[in-house]
């Protein structure tokens, strides 16, 4: 079956857009082929800095023939209606069929009318006539996040196009006896550029045109022309060569997957070179060296495993040179030294201020706005100090160290280094706090209070760090809730969902028994506090859902005491989850469902509520008396277990109700004729629900 090869060659595209663009090209073209009746069996896209490539295999040679029947007007219909039907079908009147049909009033009377029918048969169309329109449409509406208009007309692309290759080849046909596949050019034109069967090799090392006849031929000729088409292969080549070079020098590569992926989008023929950092910069913090090389030069870092210092850099050139890259390496080393000179200046300047206790930075926080309605960073520090004082009673952190950490944690925002490299906030705070002579726990908290930054980031466990991290997020949440800036729909410009998830992970991972409503109380009105707690509960459901716990289990525990104690709440939820997976739990829930359904139905019918305590003296059946006794025993045992926060025991005691509840429903009729007994038994249904809901609200379990 034919194979479609499409290549769009342009000036260099931004590395971060290439992978999505190649995926979009694959998605849009294959969708167009499917809609046109040419579903492929396989498709794969590739990208380099200069080209997007798509190969589609198993393409049908032709679209299928179609046959369509259309019912038209009656034979005696007005001539204008018949002519309109003929125009819509493209047929002459002689080609129409006349059939007996029943419609409208004739159907009711059992009569038939003579009606025109059109049978429209369309033959299949060869792929070479269908593909041009599909590709042209995709290119003209391609979803670049940013694009430019160039040349004549309104065509837009991320960078100016140089050439378009588009061929249909068939490996089963031999063109000249050499085994090469014969290819048909899929001819179309975009922005004045005509498609053909030619591409170009490496821009500097092999710029000549190359004619190709299939994807295999195209891929092999490009490699000969110093172009590695697959970005994953380029990334693997860079990593392999980099690890070999640093190993030869006694270093270890600092793995940076994001930077490695970006570099693979900057070169078509990766040539990996390793160099040493000038000794005058080796005393800079390793994070400074790494981020400076990453952001300014796109260099990978190499670490000396003996002392932990960053001592080397890995640069990736796009060309081979006669001197083995020595000139390129020396030029990169000089540029890097200039960049690191700036970093060294920032570091030394900041150290002088840090050794003065960071007082100037702390004072200047009063001139830095945190948020328009939430004051300055200095105001925020004051709030953090108050929060860590309260939290320390729960987290076990040293209150004096926690307060010291709160006062200096934001000071590095005013350092020259963080203003140059914002991603170093916190990291530089640790270095500066240590230089200022603060306790090690305080310095560590300056860095760790920003964690966790995402769902896969670790949670700080050191008490001072965890306390400050928790205070930081709680201040953010209560502040934005107080001014009414809540997330709406998918919009969350201030990262409040991430902050709430951070609160949840910090509390659960560290086992902090923190009553959130008591903490919110002096900061928020009651209704706003409830709203914020509900927001956190929603995030908790998502957090637990990823661990296989459904949201209705959380809902079943939310109305019980201690709903704002997340550790307590999750322990309840997990005990309930384990209980419901047992036979006793499953059957007892069915018993609850049966009791509640009877109760709801009869209350609706009678217009009364059966909430009074049932009278054991009115029990007439042995099963009824046994159930009364079992409910009293279970309630006492469940309440005692809950008081000790032994939720496993509470569920175990609850499971003892299974047998008496099952026996009761098997042998006792609730809706008896005796109105007194009926009322008492309906009150007993309510009693079953009340006792079971001591441990969890089973009505929230979809029952």
C-alpha positions in Angstrom: 0.0 0.0 0.0 1.3 3.5 -0.7 3.3 5.6 1.8 2.9 9.3 2.1 6.0 11.4 3.0 5.6 15.1 3.8 8.4 17.4 4.9 8.1 21.1 5.6 11.5 22.8 5.7 11.8 26.3 7.1 14.2 28.6 8.8 15.1 27.4 12.4 12.0 26.9 14.6 12.1 27.4 18.3 13.1 24.2 20.1 10.2 24.2 22.5 7.6 24.3 19.7 8.9 21.5 17.6 7.5 18.4 19.3 4.0 19.8 19.6 4.1 21.0 16.0 5.1 17.6 14.7 2.4 16.0 16.7 -0.2 18.5 15.4 0.9 17.8 11.8 0.4 14.1 12.4 -3.0 14.6 14.1 -4.4 16.9 11.5 -3.2 15.2 8.3 -4.3 11.7 9.5 -7.7 13.1 10.6 -8.1 14.6 7.1 -7.2 11.3 5.5 -9.7 9.4 7.7 -12.4 11.8 6.8 -11.6 11.5 3.1 -11.9 7.7 3.1 -8.1 7.1 3.2 -7.5 5.7 6.7 -3.7 4.9 7.2 -2.5 1.9 9.1 0.4 3.9 10.7 1.7 7.4 11.0 4.7 8.9 12.7 6.1 12.5 12.8 9.6 13.9 13.3 11.2 17.2 13.8 14.5 19.0 13.6 15.3 22.7 14.0 14.6 23.2 10.3 12.0 20.6 9.3 8.7 19.0 10.3 8.3 15.5 8.8 5.4 13.1 8.6 5.4 9.6 7.2 2.0 7.8 6.7 2.0 4.2 5.9 -0.6 1.8 4.7 -2.5 4.4 2.8 -5.3 3.1 0.4 -4.6 3.8 -3.2 -8.2 5.1 -3.7 -11.1 6.3 -1.6 -14.0 3.8 -1.7 -16.8 4.2 -4.2 -20.0 5.4 -2.6 -23.7 4.8 -3.4 -26.3 7.2 -2.0 -30.1 7.1 -2.4 -32.1 10.3 -2.0 -35.9 10.6 -1.9 -37.2 13.6 -3.9 -40.5 15.3 -4.5 -43.7 13.6 -5.8 -44.0 13.1 -9.6 -46.9 15.6 -9.6 -45.0 18.2 -7.5 -44.4 21.7 -8.9 -41.8 21.9 -11.6 -39.7 24.2 -9.5 -39.3 21.7 -6.7 -38.3 18.9 -9.2 -35.7 21.2 -10.8 -34.3 22.1 -7.4 -33.9 18.4 -6.6 -32.2 17.7 -9.9 -29.7 20.6 -9.2 -28.9 19.2 -5.7 -28.2 15.7 -7.1 -26.4 16.7 -10.4 -28.6 14.3 -12.4 -30.8 14.6 -15.4 -34.5 13.8 -15.0 -34.1 10.6 -17.1 -31.7 9.3 -14.5 -34.3 9.5 -11.7 -36.3 6.5 -10.5 -40.0 6.6 -9.9 -41.2 4.5 -7.0 -44.4 3.9 -5.1 -44.1 5.7 -1.7 -46.2 6.4 1.3 -45.9 9.8 2.9 -48.0 12.4 4.7 -51.7 11.9 4.5 -51.3 9.1 2.1 -49.7 7.0 4.8 -52.7 7.4 7.1 -55.0 6.4 4.3 -52.9 3.5 3.2 -52.4 5.0 -0.3 -49.2 5.2 -2.3 -47.9 8.1 -4.4 -45.4 8.2 -7.2 -42.1 9.7 -6.0 -38.8 10.5 -7.6 -35.7 8.8 -6.2 -32.1 9.6 -7.1 -29.4 7.0 -6.9 -26.0 8.8 -6.8 -23.0 6.6 -7.4 -19.6 8.1 -7.0 -16.4 6.2 -8.0 -13.4 6.2 -5.8 -10.8 8.9 -6.2 -7.0 8.2 -6.4 -5.0 9.3 -3.4 -2.9 11.7 -5.4 -5.9 13.8 -6.1 -7.2 13.8 -2.5 -4.0 14.4 -0.5 -3.1 17.8 -2.0 -6.3 19.4 -0.7 -5.9 17.9 2.8 -2.2 19.0 3.2 -2.9 22.4 1.8 -5.8 22.9 4.2 -3.7 21.8 7.2 -0.8 24.1 6.3 -3.0 27.1 5.8 -4.7 26.7 9.2 -1.8 25.2 11.2 -2.2 25.9 15.0 1.1 27.6 15.8 0.9 29.6 19.1 2.7 32.4 17.3 3.4 32.8 13.6 4.5 35.3 11.1 3.2 36.4 7.7 5.9 36.5 5.0 6.1 36.7 1.2 2.9 37.4 -0.7 -0.6 36.7 0.5 -1.9 35.9 4.0 -0.1 32.6 4.6 1.4 32.4 8.1 4.1 30.0 9.5 6.4 30.0 12.5 9.4 30.9 10.2 9.7 31.3 6.5 9.3 28.1 4.5 12.1 27.0 2.3 10.7 23.9 0.6 7.9 21.3 0.7 8.5 17.7 -0.1 5.4 15.6 -0.6 5.5 12.2 -2.3 3.4 9.0 -2.5 5.7 6.0 -2.9 5.1 2.3 -3.3 7.8 -0.1 -2.2 6.3 -2.9 -4.3 7.1 -1.1 -7.5 10.7 -1.1 -8.9 11.6 2.0 -10.8 14.9 1.1 -12.3 15.8 -2.4 -11.1 17.8 -1.0 -8.2 15.2 -1.8 -5.6 14.3 1.9 -5.2 10.6 2.6 -4.7 8.8 4.6 -7.4 7.4 7.9 -6.1 4.6 10.2 -7.3 4.9 13.8 -6.4 1.8 15.1 -4.7 1.6 18.4 -6.4 0.3 21.6 -4.7 1.5 25.1 -3.9 1.6 27.1 -0.6 2.8 30.7 -0.4 4.4 30.3 -3.8 6.3 27.2 -2.9 5.6 24.2 -5.1 5.8 20.7 -3.6 8.3 18.3 -5.0 10.5 15.3 -4.2 13.6 17.2 -3.1 14.9 18.2 0.3 18.2 19.6 1.6 20.8 18.3 3.9 22.7 20.0 6.8 22.7 23.7 6.3 26.4 24.1 6.5 27.9 20.7 5.9 25.7 19.4 3.1 23.4 22.2 1.7 22.9 20.6 -1.7 19.4 19.4 -2.9 18.6 15.7 -2.4 16.0 13.8 -4.4 14.2 11.0 -2.5 11.8 8.3 -3.4 10.5 6.9 -0.1 10.8 7.5 3.6 13.5 5.0 4.0 15.5 6.6 1.2 14.8 10.0 2.7 16.0 9.1 6.2 19.2 7.4 4.9 20.1 10.2 2.6 19.5 12.8 5.3 21.9 10.9 7.6 24.5 10.9 4.9 23.9 14.6 4.6 24.5 15.1 8.3 20.9 15.3 9.5 19.6 13.0 12.3 15.8 13.1 11.8 14.5 11.6 15.0 14.7 14.0 18.0 14.8 11.1 20.5 17.8 9.7 18.7 19.5 13.1 18.8 18.8 13.3 22.5 20.2 9.8 23.1 23.3 10.6 21.1 24.0 13.8 23.1 23.5 12.1 26.4 25.7 9.1 25.5 28.6 11.3 24.1 28.3 13.7 27.1 28.5 10.9 29.6 31.5 9.4 27.8 33.4 12.7 27.8 32.8 13.6 31.4 33.7 10.0 32.5 37.0 10.4 30.7 37.7 13.5 32.8 36.6 12.0 36.1 33.4 14.0 36.3 29.7 13.0 36.4 27.0 14.5 34.2 24.4 16.6 36.0 21.2 15.2 34.4 18.8 17.9 33.2 16.1 16.2 31.0 14.4 19.5 30.1 17.7 21.1 28.9 18.7 17.9 27.1 15.4 17.9 25.2 15.8 21.6 24.3 19.3 21.1 23.0 18.2 18.2 20.8 15.8 20.8 19.2 18.7 23.1 18.4 20.9 20.8 16.3 20.5 18.5 13.4 23.9 16.8 13.7 24.9 16.9 17.4 28.7 17.3 18.0 29.3 17.1 21.8 32.2 18.9 23.3 33.4 19.1 26.9 35.3 21.9 28.6 36.5 23.0 32.0 35.3 26.0 33.9 37.9 28.6 34.7 39.2 28.0 38.3 38.3 31.5 39.4 34.6 30.5 39.2 34.7 27.1 40.9 33.8 28.5 44.4 30.5 29.8 43.1 27.5 27.8 44.5 26.9 24.8 42.2 23.3 26.0 41.6 24.5 29.3 40.3 26.9 27.7 37.9 24.3 25.3 36.7 21.5 27.8 36.1 23.8 30.4 34.5 25.1 27.8 32.0 21.6 26.5 31.4 19.8 29.8 30.9 22.5 31.8 29.0 24.5 29.2 27.1 22.3 26.0 27.0 25.3 24.1 28.5 25.0 20.9 30.5 26.9 20.8 33.8 29.5 18.3 35.0 30.2 17.7 38.6 33.3 16.5 40.4 32.0 13.6 42.5 34.8 14.0 45.0 34.0 17.5 46.2 30.5 18.1 44.7 31.6 21.2 42.7 30.5 22.0 39.2 33.8 22.0 37.3 32.9 21.3 33.7 30.5 22.2 31.0 29.1 20.3 28.0 28.2 22.2 24.8 26.7 20.7 21.7 27.7 22.2 18.3 25.8 21.7 15.1 28.8 21.2 12.9 31.9 19.1 12.6 35.1 21.2 12.3 38.6 20.3 11.1 40.1 21.0 14.5 37.8 18.7 16.3 35.8 21.5 17.8 38.7 23.2 19.6 37.9 26.6 18.2 34.2 26.3 19.0 35.0 25.1 22.5 37.4 28.0 23.2 34.8 30.5 21.9 32.2 29.0 24.2 34.6 29.0 27.2 35.3 32.7 26.7 31.6 33.6 26.5 30.9 31.4 29.5 33.6 33.2 31.5 32.0 36.5 30.7 28.7 35.2 31.9 30.1 33.7 35.1 32.0 37.0 35.8 28.6 38.6 36.1 27.4 35.8 38.4 30.5 36.1 40.5 29.9 39.8 40.9 26.3 39.3 42.0 27.4 36.6 44.4 30.1 38.6 46.1 27.9 41.7 46.2 25.1 39.7 47.8 27.4 38.0 50.3 28.4 41.4 51.7 24.8 42.3 52.4 24.0 38.8 53.7 26.8 38.9 56.2 25.3 42.1 57.6 22.3 40.0 58.7 20.3 40.7 55.5 18.9 43.7 57.3 18.8 45.9 54.2 16.9 43.3 52.2 14.4 42.7 55.1 13.8 46.5 55.4 13.3 46.9 51.7 10.6 44.2 51.6 8.3 47.0 52.8 8.7 48.6 49.3 7.9 45.4 47.4 4.2 44.7 46.7 3.0 41.1 47.3 -0.5 41.7 45.9 -2.5 44.8 45.4 -5.0 44.1 48.2 -2.7 42.0 50.4 0.0 44.5 51.1 3.7 44.3 50.8 6.2 41.4 51.2 6.9 43.0 54.6 3.2 42.7 55.5 3.3 39.1 54.4 6.4 38.4 56.6 4.5 39.8 59.6 1.6 37.4 58.8 4.0 34.5 58.4 5.6 35.2 61.8 2.1 35.0 63.4 1.2 31.8 61.6 4.4 29.9 62.4 3.9 30.8 66.1 0.5 29.0 66.0 1.7 26.2 63.8 4.7 25.4 65.9 2.5 24.2 68.7 1.2 21.5 66.3 4.3 20.8 64.2 6.8 20.5 67.0 9.1 23.1 65.5 11.3 25.3 67.7 9.2 28.5 67.8 12.3 30.8 67.9 13.8 29.1 64.9 10.5 29.1 63.0 10.1 32.8 63.6 13.6 33.5 62.5 13.0 31.6 59.3 9.8 33.4 58.6 11.6 36.8 59.0 14.4 36.1 56.5 12.8 33.5 54.1 11.7 36.2 51.6 14.8 38.4 51.9 16.7 36.8 49.0 14.0 38.1 46.6 15.9 41.4 46.7 19.3 39.9 46.1 21.0 40.6 42.8 21.3 36.9 42.0 17.6 36.1 42.4 16.6 39.2 40.4 18.9 37.8 37.6 17.8 34.2 38.0 14.3 34.1 39.7 14.3 30.3 39.7 17.1 30.5 42.4 14.7 32.0 45.0 15.0 30.0 48.1 18.2 28.3 47.0 20.1 31.5 47.3 18.2 32.2 50.5 19.7 29.1 52.0 23.2 30.3 51.1 22.7 33.8 52.3 21.1 32.8 55.6 24.1 30.5 56.3 26.5 33.3 55.4 24.6 35.5 57.8 25.2 33.0 60.6 21.6 31.7 61.0 21.0 28.3 62.4 21.2 25.5 59.8 17.5 24.7 60.2 16.7 28.3 59.4 18.9 28.3 56.4 17.4 25.1 55.1 13.8 26.4 55.7 14.6 29.4 53.4 15.0 26.9 50.6 12.6 24.1 51.5 9.6 26.3 52.3 8.9 26.6 48.6 8.5 22.8 48.4 6.5 20.9 47.3 6.4 22.9 44.0 4.3 20.2 42.2 2.7 16.8 42.7 6.0 14.9 42.2 8.1 17.2 44.3 9.2 16.0 47.7 7.6 17.3 50.9 10.0 18.9 53.5 10.1 16.9 56.7 12.3 19.1 58.9 10.0 20.7 61.5 11.1 24.3 60.8 11.0 23.9 57.0 7.6 22.1 57.1 6.1 24.7 59.4 7.2 27.6 57.2 6.1 25.9 54.1 2.7 25.3 55.6 2.4 28.9 56.8 3.4 30.2 53.4 0.6 28.4 51.6 -2.0 29.0 54.3 -1.3 32.7 54.2 -1.7 32.7 50.4 -5.0 30.8 50.6 -6.6 32.8 53.4 -5.4 36.1 51.9 -6.9 35.5 48.4 -10.1 34.0 49.9 -10.4 37.1 52.1 -10.3 39.4 49.1 -12.5 37.2 47.0 -9.9 36.1 44.4 -10.8 32.4 44.0 -10.1 30.1 41.1 -12.9 30.0 38.5 -13.3 27.1 36.1 -9.9 26.3 34.6 -8.5 29.7 35.6 -6.1 29.7 38.5 -3.7 32.6 37.9 -2.3 32.7 41.4 -1.7 28.9 41.8 -4.3 28.5 44.6 -5.1 24.9 43.6 -1.4 24.1 43.8 -1.1 25.8 47.2 -4.1 23.8 48.6 -2.5 20.6 47.4 0.7 21.6 49.1 -1.2 22.2 52.4 -2.7 18.7 52.1 0.6 17.0 51.4 2.5 18.9 54.1 -0.2 17.9 56.7 -0.6 14.3 55.6 3.0 13.4 55.0 4.1 14.9 58.3 1.1 13.8 60.3 0.2 17.2 61.6 -3.0 17.3 63.6 -4.1 20.7 62.6 -7.7 22.0 63.0 -7.9 24.2 59.9 -11.1 26.0 60.9 -9.6 27.1 64.2 -6.7 28.5 62.2 -9.0 30.3 59.7 -11.2 31.7 62.4 -9.4 35.0 63.2 -8.5 35.6 59.6 -11.8 34.9 57.7 -15.6 35.2 58.3 -17.3 31.8 59.1 -18.9 31.4 55.6 -15.6 32.2 53.9 -13.7 29.8 56.2 -16.2 27.1 55.2 -15.7 27.9 51.5 -11.9 27.6 51.8 -12.2 24.3 53.7 -14.5 23.0 50.9 -11.9 24.0 48.4 -9.3 22.1 50.3 -11.6 19.1 50.6 -12.1 19.1 46.8 -8.3 19.0 46.3 -8.1 16.2 48.9 -10.5 14.2 46.8 -8.4 14.6 43.8 -5.2 13.7 45.8 -6.9 10.5 47.1 -8.4 9.6 43.8 -4.9 9.1 42.4 -4.4 6.6 45.2 -7.6 4.7 44.3 -9.9 6.3 46.9 -13.2 7.6 45.4 -14.7 10.9 46.3 -17.9 9.5 47.8 -15.8 7.9 50.5 -14.5 11.3 51.5 -18.1 12.7 51.3 -19.2 10.0 53.7 -16.8 11.3 56.4 -17.1 15.0 55.9 -20.2 15.6 58.1 -18.5 13.9 61.1 -16.7 15.8 63.8 -13.1 16.8 62.9 -13.7 17.3 59.2 -11.1 20.1 59.3 -8.4 17.7 60.7 -7.1 16.2 57.5 -5.1 13.5 59.2 -8.2 12.4 61.1 -10.4 12.7 58.0 -8.1 10.5 55.8 -7.7 7.9 58.5 -11.6 7.7 58.6 -11.7 7.4 54.9 -9.1 4.7 54.6 -10.8 2.7 57.4 -14.2 3.0 55.6 -12.6 2.0 52.3 -11.1 -1.1 53.8 -14.4 -2.0 55.5 -16.4 -1.7 52.4 -14.2 -4.1 50.6 -15.2 -6.9 53.0 -18.3 -9.1 52.7 -19.6 -7.7 56.0 -19.2 -4.1 54.8 -20.8 -4.7 51.5 -23.8 -6.5 53.0 -24.2 -4.0 55.8 -24.4 -1.2 53.3 -27.1 -3.1 51.5 -29.0 -3.3 54.8 -28.5 0.5 55.3 -29.8 1.1 51.8 -32.9 -1.1 52.4 -33.7 0.6 55.7 -33.2 4.1 54.3 -35.3 3.4 51.2 -38.2 2.1 53.3 -37.9 5.1 55.6 -37.8 7.7 52.9 -40.7 6.2 50.9 -43.0 5.9 54.0 -42.1 9.4 55.3 -42.9 10.8 51.8 -46.2 8.9 51.7 -47.3 9.7 55.3 -46.0 13.3 55.3 -44.3 12.8 58.7 -40.8 12.1 60.0 -40.1 8.9 61.9 -37.3 10.4 64.0 -38.5 9.3 67.5 -36.7 6.7 69.5 -38.3 3.3 68.8 -39.7 1.5 71.9 -38.1 -1.9 72.6 -41.3 -2.9 74.5 -43.2 -3.0 71.2 -40.9 -5.6 69.7 -42.9 -8.6 68.9 -40.5 -10.8 67.0 -37.2 -12.4 68.2 -35.3 -10.9 65.3 -36.7 -7.5 66.3 -35.6 -7.8 69.9 -32.2 -9.0 68.8 -31.8 -6.0 66.5 -32.7 -3.6 69.3 -30.1 -5.2 71.5 -27.4 -5.3 68.7 -28.0 -1.6 67.9 -27.4 -0.5 71.5 -24.3 -2.6 71.9 -22.9 -1.5 68.5 -23.5 2.2 69.2 -21.8 2.0 72.6 -18.8 0.2 71.1 -18.6 2.4 68.0 -18.7 5.6 70.0 -16.0 4.3 72.4 -13.8 3.3 69.5 -14.3 6.7 67.8 -13.4 8.5 71.1 -10.1 6.7 70.9 -9.8 7.5 67.2 -9.6 3.7 66.5 -11.5 3.7 63.2 -10.6 0.2 62.4 -12.1 -1.0 65.6 -15.2 1.2 65.0 -15.8 -0.5 61.7 -15.2 -3.9 63.3 -17.9 -3.2 65.9 -20.1 -1.9 63.1 -19.7 -5.1 61.2 -21.4 -7.0 64.0 -24.7 -5.5 63.0 -24.7 -7.4 59.7 -26.3 -10.6 61.0 -29.1 -9.1 63.1 -29.9 -6.6 60.3 -30.1 -9.3 57.7 -32.2 -11.6 59.9 -34.6 -8.7 60.7 -35.3 -8.0 57.0 -35.6 -11.7 56.3 -38.2 -12.3 59.0 -40.0 -9.1 60.0 -42.5 -7.1 58.0 -42.2 -3.3 58.6 -45.5 -2.1 57.0 -47.9 -4.1 59.1 -51.6 -3.3 59.5 -51.1 -2.4 63.2 -50.4 1.4 63.0 -48.6 1.4 66.4 -46.2 -1.4 65.4 -45.7 0.1 61.9 -44.7 3.5 63.4 -42.3 1.8 65.9 -40.7 -0.3 63.1 -40.3 2.8 60.9 -38.6 4.5 63.8 -36.4 1.4 64.1 -35.4 2.0 60.4 -34.3 5.5 61.4 -32.4 4.0 64.4 -30.4 1.7 62.1 -29.4 4.6 59.9 -28.5 6.8 62.9 -26.2 4.1 64.5 -24.4 3.3 61.2 -23.9 7.0 60.5 -22.0 7.3 63.8 -19.0 5.9 61.9 -19.7 7.4 58.5 -22.6 8.9 56.5 -23.5 5.9 54.5 -26.1 7.9 52.6 -23.3 9.6 50.7 -22.2 6.3 49.2 -24.6 6.5 46.4 -27.2 4.6 48.4 
